[in-house]
């Protein structure tokens, strides 16, 4: 208690030096919080773009379909799956899908394609499939009067086969029963652009895809969206327990390479930000060291009356941490309105970013405990680190030398 009292007294006695130190710490904290908020917000935006493009927050498959996709690895008891999903309050949307490679044929050109069968009513609840239609319109689940189903094709496939709206496209593949699957479809829409994930895809209504691949009513995948994407792993564990015969995977496992790359990039950005703040704190180190040099006689008196060297180190450390606490408190008050504005309003990027055919131009921050606590922990750790050299110097002061100094 006595050490704390002395620390408070010294802070207020050296008001000018304490103010300079506090301003440096406060500025470093504000800079770190704003950078972290923008960083987390930008990564959150990327995750939303990525998961809403096609992945979803969670996927459900049969056995190891995710690693070794085979046409016969299908989910058969869909009623049980849907019952579990509808009973879970955090699942906001789900959609069944079927997949198969195929050979697309039009005119005198052929090209490899990927058939994706989707539920026309449920798919828009888990992906931005409607917004990605750049030509034509989103298709219907029913065939036309002549019995032809409408297909939506990727921009890359449309260019390679020179297809336009209303043209016929022939698909050839292998059915789940071993038969040769082939049928004719009408192009009713074009999806995305040349760099989209589905640039070589052919989207079919789910009944048409199931009929084409002889799957009956089976599907290969359920894609899910949850209320909070940060809880998707916990929700996936709950769903896995409720569906023991199926494989439930969060998007971090479905797209593990993308996730690891994103985490590495995030850690690199945090490291660079930490270096910047640490450089700011080098100035704080100089201020604290000068404070110790100016109080040489005071530390000599403390040593002369029996104060142990460890208590002097503790005193300097406590003073620095108290200044850091005051600075962080003021920093929180100053930076919170800016973080709220970034989160709620954000700002426009000069040049829009094309993500799989969807244009994004709005950058936002993120407001959560991590945005405040991670910089706070770094500031406290750095403050403790820079207080050690001055503290050790104070501890090495000899009473005879200190009392004789001017």
C-alpha positions in Angstrom: 0.0 0.0 0.0 2.9 2.3 0.8 4.5 1.6 -2.5 1.2 2.5 -4.3 0.9 5.7 -2.4 4.4 6.7 -3.3 3.8 5.9 -6.9 0.7 8.1 -7.0 2.6 10.9 -5.3 5.5 10.7 -7.8 3.1 10.7 -10.8 1.4 13.9 -9.7 4.6 15.5 -8.5 6.1 15.1 -12.0 3.0 16.4 -13.8 4.7 17.6 -16.9 6.8 14.4 -17.5 3.8 12.2 -16.6 1.6 14.1 -19.1 4.1 13.5 -21.9 4.4 9.8 -21.0 0.7 9.5 -20.8 0.1 11.2 -24.1 2.5 8.8 -25.8 0.8 5.8 -24.3 -2.7 7.1 -25.0 -1.7 7.8 -28.6 -0.2 4.4 -29.1 -3.3 2.7 -27.6 -5.7 4.7 -29.8 -3.6 3.9 -32.9 -3.6 0.2 -32.0 -7.4 0.0 -31.3 -8.3 1.8 -34.6 -5.9 -0.4 -36.6 -7.3 -3.6 -34.9 -10.9 -2.5 -35.5 -10.2 -1.9 -39.2 -8.2 -5.1 -39.5 -10.9 -7.3 -37.8 -13.6 -5.5 -39.8 -11.8 -6.1 -43.1 -11.2 -9.7 -42.3 -14.8 -10.1 -41.2 -15.9 -8.6 -44.5 -13.7 -11.0 -46.4 -15.1 -13.9 -44.5 -18.6 -12.8 -45.2 -17.8 -12.4 -48.9 -16.2 -15.8 -48.9 -18.8 -17.7 -47.0 -21.8 -16.0 -48.7 -20.3 -16.7 -52.1 -20.7 -20.5 -51.9 -19.2 -22.1 -48.8 -21.6 -21.1 -46.0 -20.6 -21.2 -42.3 -21.1 -24.9 -42.0 -21.3 -27.8 -44.4 -22.8 -31.3 -43.9 -21.7 -34.3 -46.0 -21.8 -38.1 -46.0 -18.6 -39.7 -44.7 -15.4 -38.2 -46.3 -17.2 -36.6 -49.3 -15.4 -33.3 -48.5 -11.9 -34.9 -49.1 -12.9 -37.5 -51.6 -16.1 -36.5 -53.4 -17.8 -39.4 -55.2 -21.2 -39.2 -56.8 -22.6 -42.1 -54.7 -21.7 -40.5 -51.3 -25.1 -38.9 -50.7 -27.2 -37.8 -47.8 -30.3 -40.0 -48.0 -32.4 -39.2 -44.8 -33.0 -35.5 -45.5 -36.0 -35.4 -43.3 -33.9 -36.1 -40.2 -31.3 -33.5 -41.3 -33.9 -30.8 -41.8 -35.5 -31.6 -38.5 -32.2 -31.1 -36.7 -31.4 -27.9 -38.5 -34.9 -26.3 -38.1 -34.8 -27.2 -34.4 -31.5 -25.3 -33.8 -32.3 -21.7 -33.1 -28.9 -20.4 -34.3 -29.2 -21.9 -37.8 -30.6 -19.0 -39.9 -30.6 -20.8 -43.3 -29.7 -24.1 -45.0 -29.7 -25.3 -48.6 -29.2 -28.8 -50.2 -26.8 -29.2 -53.2 -25.6 -31.8 -55.6 -22.4 -31.8 -57.6 -20.9 -33.6 -60.5 -18.2 -33.0 -63.2 -19.6 -32.9 -66.7 -18.7 -32.2 -70.3 -20.6 -29.2 -71.7 -21.3 -29.1 -75.4 -22.7 -26.3 -77.6 -22.4 -26.0 -81.4 -19.1 -27.5 -82.3 -17.3 -26.7 -79.0 -16.9 -28.8 -75.9 -15.6 -27.8 -72.5 -15.3 -29.4 -69.0 -17.8 -28.0 -66.6 -19.1 -28.5 -63.0 -22.8 -29.2 -62.5 -24.2 -27.7 -59.3 -27.8 -28.5 -58.4 -29.4 -26.0 -56.0 -32.8 -25.5 -54.4 -34.2 -22.4 -56.1 -36.0 -21.4 -52.9 -33.5 -22.2 -50.2 -30.2 -21.4 -52.0 -30.7 -17.6 -51.9 -31.0 -17.8 -48.1 -27.4 -19.0 -47.7 -25.5 -17.5 -50.7 -25.5 -14.4 -53.0 -26.5 -16.5 -56.0 -29.3 -14.0 -57.0 -26.9 -11.0 -56.8 -24.4 -12.8 -59.0 -26.7 -13.1 -62.0 -25.1 -10.6 -64.4 -27.2 -11.5 -67.5 -30.7 -13.0 -67.7 -32.6 -13.9 -64.6 -32.6 -16.4 -61.7 -34.2 -19.6 -62.9 -37.3 -21.5 -61.9 -37.5 -25.0 -60.4 -40.0 -26.0 -63.1 -39.4 -26.9 -66.7 -41.0 -24.8 -69.5 -43.9 -25.8 -71.7 -41.7 -28.0 -73.9 -40.2 -29.8 -70.9 -36.8 -28.0 -70.9 -35.2 -26.9 -67.7 -33.3 -23.6 -67.6 -29.7 -23.5 -66.6 -27.5 -20.7 -65.3 -23.8 -20.8 -66.5 -20.6 -19.2 -65.4 -19.1 -16.4 -67.3 -16.1 -18.4 -68.3 -18.1 -21.2 -69.7 -20.3 -18.8 -71.6 -17.2 -17.3 -73.3 -15.6 -20.6 -74.0 -18.7 -22.1 -75.6 -19.9 -18.7 -77.1 -23.3 -19.1 -75.5 -25.9 -16.4 -75.2 -29.3 -16.3 -73.4 -31.8 -18.7 -74.9 -29.1 -21.0 -76.4 -29.1 -24.7 -75.8 -26.3 -26.4 -73.8 -25.8 -30.2 -73.7 -24.4 -31.8 -70.6 -22.8 -35.3 -70.6 -21.8 -37.0 -67.3 -22.1 -40.3 -65.4 -25.1 -41.1 -63.3 -25.0 -42.4 -59.8 -26.4 -45.8 -61.1 -23.5 -46.1 -63.6 -25.5 -44.9 -66.6 -24.4 -42.2 -69.0 -26.2 -39.0 -68.1 -27.0 -36.6 -70.9 -29.6 -33.9 -71.4 -30.3 -30.5 -73.0 -30.9 -27.3 -71.1 -31.6 -23.7 -72.1 -29.3 -20.9 -70.9 -31.4 -18.6 -68.8 -28.7 -16.6 -67.0 -25.0 -15.9 -66.7 -23.3 -16.0 -63.3 -20.3 -13.9 -62.0 -17.3 -13.0 -64.1 -14.1 -14.7 -65.5 -12.5 -14.9 -62.1 -15.5 -16.2 -60.1 -15.4 -19.5 -58.2 -18.2 -20.7 -60.5 -16.9 -19.3 -63.8 -17.1 -22.9 -65.3 -20.2 -24.0 -63.5 -23.6 -25.0 -64.7 -26.3 -24.3 -62.2 -29.4 -26.5 -62.4 -32.6 -26.6 -60.4 -32.2 -29.3 -57.8 -34.9 -31.6 -59.2 -33.3 -31.3 -62.7 -29.8 -32.1 -61.4 -31.1 -35.1 -59.4 -32.9 -36.4 -62.4 -29.8 -35.8 -64.6 -27.5 -37.7 -62.2 -30.0 -40.4 -61.3 -29.8 -39.5 -57.6 -33.5 -39.8 -56.8 -34.0 -37.4 -53.9 -30.5 -37.7 -52.5 -28.1 -34.7 -52.2 -24.4 -34.4 -51.6 -24.3 -31.4 -49.3 -26.1 -29.1 -47.0 -24.7 -25.6 -46.6 -25.7 -23.6 -43.5 -25.6 -20.1 -42.3 -25.7 -19.3 -38.5 -26.7 -16.3 -36.6 -23.1 -15.5 -35.5 -20.3 -16.6 -37.8 -17.8 -16.6 -34.8 -19.8 -19.4 -33.1 -19.9 -21.7 -36.2 -17.4 -24.1 -34.7 -19.4 -24.6 -31.5 -22.6 -25.0 -33.5 -20.9 -27.5 -35.8 -20.0 -29.6 -32.8 -23.6 -29.6 -31.5 -24.9 -30.5 -34.9 -22.3 -33.3 -35.3 -23.5 -34.8 -32.0 -27.1 -34.7 -33.3 -26.2 -36.2 -36.7 -23.6 -38.9 -35.8 -23.9 -40.6 -39.2 -22.9 -37.5 -41.1 -19.8 -35.3 -41.2 -20.4 -31.7 -40.0 -17.6 -29.3 -40.9 -17.2 -25.5 -40.2 -16.0 -23.4 -43.1 -12.5 -23.2 -41.5 -12.1 -26.9 -42.2 -13.9 -26.8 -45.6 -11.5 -24.1 -46.8 -8.6 -24.8 -44.6 -6.0 -23.4 -47.0 -7.8 -20.0 -47.2 -8.2 -20.0 -43.4 -4.6 -20.7 -42.7 -3.5 -18.0 -45.2 -5.9 -15.5 -43.6 -4.6 -16.3 -40.1 -1.0 -15.9 -41.2 -1.8 -12.6 -42.8 -3.6 -11.4 -39.7 -0.7 -12.3 -37.4 1.7 -10.5 -39.7 -0.4 -7.4 -39.6 -0.6 -7.6 -35.8 3.2 -8.0 -35.6 3.8 -5.0 -37.8 1.4 -2.9 -35.7 3.1 -4.1 -32.5 6.5 -3.0 -33.9 5.0 0.5 -34.6 3.6 0.8 -31.1 6.9 -0.5 -29.6 8.8 2.2 -31.4 6.4 4.7 -29.9 7.2 3.3 -26.5 10.9 3.7 -27.0 10.2 7.4 -26.4 8.3 6.5 -23.2 11.4 4.5 -22.1 13.5 7.6 -22.5 11.0 9.6 -20.4 10.9 7.1 -17.6 14.7 6.8 -17.6 15.1 10.6 -17.3 12.6 10.5 -14.5 14.8 8.0 -12.6 17.9 10.0 -13.2 16.3 13.2 -11.9 15.3 11.3 -8.7 18.7 9.8 -7.9 18.9 11.5 -4.5 15.3 10.4 -3.7 16.2 6.8 -4.5 19.4 7.2 -2.4 17.4 8.3 0.6 15.1 5.3 0.2 18.1 2.9 0.0 19.7 4.6 3.0 16.6 4.0 5.2 16.5 0.3 4.3 14.4 0.1 1.1 15.4 -3.1 -0.8 16.4 -2.9 -4.5 13.5 -5.1 -5.4 11.1 -2.5 -4.0 12.6 0.2 -6.1 12.1 -1.9 -9.2 8.5 -2.5 -8.1 8.0 1.2 -7.5 9.2 2.2 -11.0 7.1 -0.6 -12.6 4.0 0.4 -10.6 4.4 4.1 -11.7 4.6 3.1 -15.3 1.7 0.7 -15.1 -0.4 3.3 -13.4 0.4 5.8 -16.1 -0.5 3.1 -18.7 -3.9 2.5 -16.9 -4.8 6.2 -16.9 -3.7 6.5 -20.5 -5.8 3.5 -21.6 -8.8 4.8 -19.7 -8.6 8.1 -21.5 -7.8 6.4 -24.8 -11.0 4.2 -24.5 -13.1 7.3 -24.0 -11.5 9.1 -27.0 -11.4 6.1 -29.4 -14.8 4.6 -28.7 -16.8 7.1 -30.8 -14.4 6.6 -33.7 -14.8 2.8 -33.5 -18.5 3.0 -33.3 -18.5 5.3 -36.4 -16.3 2.8 -38.3 -18.5 -0.1 -37.3 -21.9 1.5 -38.0 -21.0 3.9 -40.9 -17.5 3.1 -42.3 -16.1 4.7 -45.4 -16.1 4.2 -49.2 -13.1 2.7 -50.9 -12.1 4.8 -54.0 -12.0 1.8 -56.3 -14.7 -1.0 -55.8 -13.4 -4.5 -55.3 -14.9 -7.3 -57.4 -15.4 -10.5 -55.3 -16.8 -13.3 -57.4 -19.0 -11.1 -59.4 -20.3 -9.0 -56.4 -18.9 -5.5 -56.1 -17.8 -4.2 -52.7 -16.8 -0.7 -52.0 -17.7 -0.2 -48.3 -15.1 -0.7 -45.6 -16.2 -1.1 -42.0 -14.5 -1.7 -38.6 -15.6 -4.1 -35.9 -16.6 -3.4 -32.3 -16.0 -6.2 -29.8 -14.0 -6.9 -26.6 -11.0 -8.2 -28.6 -10.5 -4.8 -30.3 -10.0 -3.2 -26.9 -8.4 -6.0 -24.9 -5.7 -7.1 -27.3 -4.1 -3.6 -27.6 -4.6 -3.2 -23.9 -2.6 -6.3 -23.1 0.1 -5.3 -25.5 0.3 -1.8 -24.0 0.6 -3.2 -20.4 3.2 -5.8 -21.5 5.2 -3.1 -23.3 4.9 -0.7 -20.4 6.2 -3.3 -18.0 9.1 -4.2 -20.3 10.3 -0.6 -20.7 10.1 0.0 -17.0 12.6 -2.7 -16.2 15.8 -1.0 -17.4 15.1 2.2 -15.4 13.9 0.1 -12.4 17.2 -1.9 -12.4 19.2 1.3 -12.6 17.3 2.7 -9.6 18.0 -0.5 -7.7 21.7 -0.3 -8.4 22.0 3.2 -6.9 24.3 3.3 -3.9 23.2 5.7 -1.1 26.7 7.2 -0.7 26.9 8.1 -4.5 23.3 9.2 -4.7 23.4 11.5 -1.6 26.5 13.1 -2.9 25.0 13.9 -6.4 23.6 17.3 -7.4 
